[in-house]
């Protein structure tokens, strides 16, 4: 029997009759991240370790180009990172936003949770904190992100997230000056290629849950822009007495509705995970019918679900699951509605 099979047997047997725990579930088909988180649990690591390792695997592999260094250059060509980690037993959390020149955003988020009384640090000050905590600082730009930035400049800085400015931001680059509200048509910028986030939930067999996120945000964002991923209740939320949720998509819109918090509260009221996920998506849809986004939800018995808003480019949402049903991560999908 291989070592990993021995660990699998130890962790999964004897199983608790009413639960399907332990469980790891994460957004998108980031299989190696799921495997890293599951292996961490198998090796006796905590759920926080599992979330951190899963996110870090994506950061190192630059999952989809949307997690970690060298992706989503902002208007000035720089890659900045957002991350969150939350402990569902203690309700402690750490978040970092607009982190510059440090690759391991989830590690910095965890350091904020474990070495400060704060919940979130941002920007250059977060980088300084990270340096003081021993994280290496380095340029996050790669040939690929530089090329994306160059092409964006050549293409008159499109897509572009400014509005009510002169010159017309749908045609011209900066500098811009504010102008009176011109009632510009609402623009749909986001597509499946301009962003993604790893959002991950890990339960141990005793029902302790942690959740986390890591992303480099939105391609060509305005410098200083922070998405939903590091915002607690938006990007992710965890409460061991109920379950956890994690979201991905158009963070500028999604953060206005705290979908992860809403989904957890729905599960607290007895809603099953799939329906809780659908309710969180429906709430946003009511106001922004064409937003790009999805959410995963899992409850304290290890049942899980997902939901997504049906828009061109997102008809089906893929996510990954590891539990005692299989020693390898399972690719799951849900039809968007
Ligand atoms: N939610 C992320 C953000 O807006 C991106 C994504 O998950 O697609 O920064």
Boltz pocket constraint, residues with backbone or C-beta under 6 A from the ligand:
constraints:
  - pocket:
      binder: B
      contacts: [[A, 195], [A, 196], [A, 197], [A, 215], [A, 216], [A, 217], [A, 218], [A, 226], [A, 227], [A, 228], [A, 229], [A, 247], [A, 248], [A, 249], [A, 250], [A, 251], [A, 252]]
      max_distance: 6.0
